[in-house]
Amino acid sequence: MVMIYLDHAAATPVDSRVLKAMEPYFSRDFFNPSAAYLPAKKVASDYEAAKATIAHAIGAKASDLVITAGATEANNLALNAIFASRSGSQSPGPSPRAGAAMARAAALRNPPSQDANIALYLATEHDSVRKSAERCGGAEIVVDKFGRIDMADLKSKITDATELISVSLVNNELGVIQPLAEIANLIREIKFDRLRRGIKTPLYLHSDASQALNLLDINVARLGVDLLTLNSAKIYGPKGVGALYVSHEVKLTPSTYGGGQENGLRSGTENVPGVIGFAKAVELAHEHLNGNRKKYAELKKLLLSNLHGYELINKKHALDNFAVLCYNGIDAERLIYLLEEKEVYVSTGAACAASKGEKSHVLAAIGLNDEQIAGSLRLSLGETNDKSQILEAAKIINEIVGSEYGRVSHE
């Protein structure tokens, strides 16, 4: 029996070409980039070149990136722009963008009023954004039944105290693409109005683009973002590596202190093999962007045309490799276990939420009731899939779903 993996939104295998690029930096080129001797300087140069490759893919410079341990850390770091702006000062570290730690601590001790709408975030955002925003005066932005932002609701919730808006480029459970350029245009209008009225409160746009880098052509200037989260693990690179793009207008407070790496925002010896692998994965994703889109569109069409008895949840504005299916009256968690026995791997949504048995806040936000949420599966296609696998997966899913409907009808 051959494994059929349909959960690429949760994790992707490391591409063999990525692994090959990383290998020398585990053993031969193992040096600390901060050391003074020549071999270490060579590693430091390779590290910066890798950062430049990642940055170039989104229309930025290496100096605009902060390397992190993944998207969760990058999202948390992005949200602390609020604490930096409230401090009104900067830390004495090597980066002019690093805000004061004492001011950050003071902000945490005296959080803003919960009705101030300091941070606005989409109701479908990942918990790393939601929980970060909630602790500094956050409020949800409503989405429509397709999971797209309600622009009228966003406009109604922006106040003169709002400092940051966070909207993922692609949702991690639905694959829905958000109109970031439209949101950025609105923000520019509001910033101009504030300037006209003498209001100096900053207003930043952050986006988590973790799910987008291998299927969308991303450019920070076109999107109009001030902060952008990237994730190696979703594009066939190593896990535990991510990046945050930070525009020059944004001040951040450091997440760690020490040697001043990453512009003073994230001290600690650099993860050289991880960043080398991340860069190679980005390079491959950019090279095969159009081919990936065509491949996944064909595979998704084949999958949906061969499955029976489902309701497609993400009908509009979704990436071609996402299919969210609802089987009314069936327990999706039970389906997952039954499919696993056949070595077909799918999920009920975000891996971190599903593992704790939590109801999907994303599906609730688009208006699904508890029964619909309980019967929903997320299938995310990727490089491990081909047409024969998709046909076999559809056959197995149909058989198990049919059996489950028969079992439920006799209870």
C-alpha positions, 0 to 999 in steps of 0.5 A, spaced: 500 500 500 502 506 497 501 512 502 497 518 499 499 524 503 493 530 502 495 534 508 501 539 504 498 545 508 500 542 514 507 540 512 511 538 506 517 534 505 524 537 504 525 537 497 532 532 495 535 539 492 534 543 498 537 537 502 543 537 498 544 544 498 543 544 506 548 538 507 555 542 507 553 547 512 552 541 517 559 538 517 564 541 512 562 549 513 559 548 520 563 555 522 559 560 526 558 566 522 560 571 527 567 568 528 573 572 525 577 567 521 576 566 513 572 560 513 567 563 518 566 569 514 565 565 508 559 562 511 557 569 513 557 571 506 553 564 504 548 566 509 547 573 507 546 571 500 541 566 502 537 571 505 538 575 499 535 570 495 529 569 499 528 577 499 529 578 492 523 573 491 518 578 494 521 584 491 525 586 498 532 586 500 536 581 505 536 587 510 529 587 510 528 580 513 529 578 520 530 570 520 525 566 525 524 559 527 518 559 523 511 563 522 509 563 529 515 567 531 514 571 525 507 573 527 509 574 534 514 579 532 510 583 527 505 584 532 510 587 537 510 593 532 504 596 537 509 595 543 514 599 539 510 605 537 507 606 544 514 606 547 516 612 543 523 610 543 529 605 541 533 600 544 541 602 543 542 595 539 545 595 532 538 596 529 535 603 529 528 599 528 529 595 535 524 598 540 526 599 548 525 593 552 523 597 558 517 600 554 515 593 552 514 591 559 511 597 561 506 596 555 504 589 557 503 591 564 498 596 562 495 594 556 490 598 552 483 598 553 479 592 549 475 597 545 480 601 543 481 596 536 489 597 537 490 591 532 485 589 527 485 581 525 481 577 520 476 572 524 480 567 520 487 568 522 492 563 525 492 563 533 499 566 533 496 572 530 489 572 534 492 571 541 498 576 539 493 581 537 488 580 543 493 582 548 494 589 546 487 591 544 485 586 538 478 586 535 476 581 529 474 583 522 468 579 519 469 575 513 463 573 508 461 566 507 467 564 502 472 567 508 474 573 504 474 580 508 468 584 509 471 591 507 465 595 510 466 591 517 474 593 516 472 600 515 467 601 521 472 598 526 478 602 524 479 608 529 484 613 530 487 608 535 488 603 530 496 601 529 496 595 526 491 590 521 493 583 520 490 579 514 493 573 511 494 573 504 492 566 504 488 562 509 491 556 512 484 552 513 481 554 506 486 557 502 482 563 501 486 569 497 485 576 500 485 582 497 491 585 500 492 591 495 485 593 496 486 593 504 493 597 503 489 602 499 484 603 504 490 604 509 494 609 505 487 613 505 486 613 512 494 615 513 493 621 509 487 623 513 490 622 519 496 626 517 491 632 515 488 632 522 495 632 525 494 625 528 501 621 528 499 614 530 502 609 525 498 604 521 501 598 519 499 592 514 501 585 516 500 579 512 502 572 513 503 569 507 506 562 509 501 558 504 502 562 498 510 562 496 509 556 492 503 558 488 503 566 488 507 571 485 508 575 491 511 582 491 511 587 498 510 593 494 504 591 490 501 588 496 502 594 500 504 591 506 509 593 512 510 586 515 510 579 511 511 573 514 514 567 510 515 560 512 520 555 509 516 548 512 510 550 507 514 550 501 518 543 501 524 547 505 526 545 512 521 546 518 523 551 524 525 556 519 521 562 517 522 570 516 519 576 517 519 582 512 520 589 515 519 595 512 523 601 514 518 605 517 516 600 522 520 599 529 520 593 532 522 590 539 527 585 540 524 578 541 531 576 544 537 579 546 545 577 546 549 578 540 545 583 536 544 578 530 538 579 525 539 587 526 538 586 533 531 583 533 533 576 534 540 575 537 543 568 537 547 564 532 544 563 525 541 557 523 545 557 517 543 550 514 536 552 515 536 558 511 540 555 506 535 550 505 529 555 505 533 559 500 533 553 495 526 552 496 524 559 495 528 559 488 525 552 486 518 555 488 519 561 484 522 557 478 516 553 478 510 558 480 506 557 473 507 549 473 505 548 480 498 552 479 497 548 472 498 542 476 494 543 482 488 546 478 488 539 474 489 535 480 483 538 484 479 538 478 480 531 477 479 530 485 472 533 485 470 530 479 471 523 482 468 524 489 461 523 491 456 526 496 460 532 499 459 540 499 465 544 497 466 549 502 471 554 499 468 555 492 471 562 491 477 565 491 481 559 493 488 556 491 488 551 487 491 546 491 486 547 497 479 543 497 475 543 503 469 538 503 463 537 508 460 531 509 453 532 513 452 527 518 459 524 518 464 525 523 470 527 520 475 525 525 472 518 525 473 519 517 481 521 518 482 515 522 479 510 517 482 513 512 489 513 515 488 505 516 488 505 508 494 510 508 490 516 506 492 522 510 488 528 510 486 533 516 480 537 519 483 544 519 489 547 522 494 541 525 495 545 531 488 546 533 486 539 530 491 535 535 487 538 541 480 537 538 478 544 538 472 546 533 475 550 527 474 558 529 475 559 521 469 554 519 465 557 524 467 564 522 464 563 515 457 561 518 458 553 518 454 550 524 457 545 529 454 539 524 457 542 518 464 543 522 464 536 525 463 533 518 469 537 514 475 535 511 481 539 508 485 536 503 491 540 500 495 537 494 502 538 493 508 535 490 507 528 492 501 527 488 500 525 481 493 523 477 493 516 479 494 517 487 488 522 486 484 517 483 485 512 488 484 517 494 477 519 491 476 511 490 478 510 498 474 516 500 468 514 497 468 507 499 469 510 507 464 515 506 459 511 503 460 506 509 459 511 514 453 513 511 450 506 512 453 505 519 450 512 521 443 510 518 442 504 522 444 507 528 
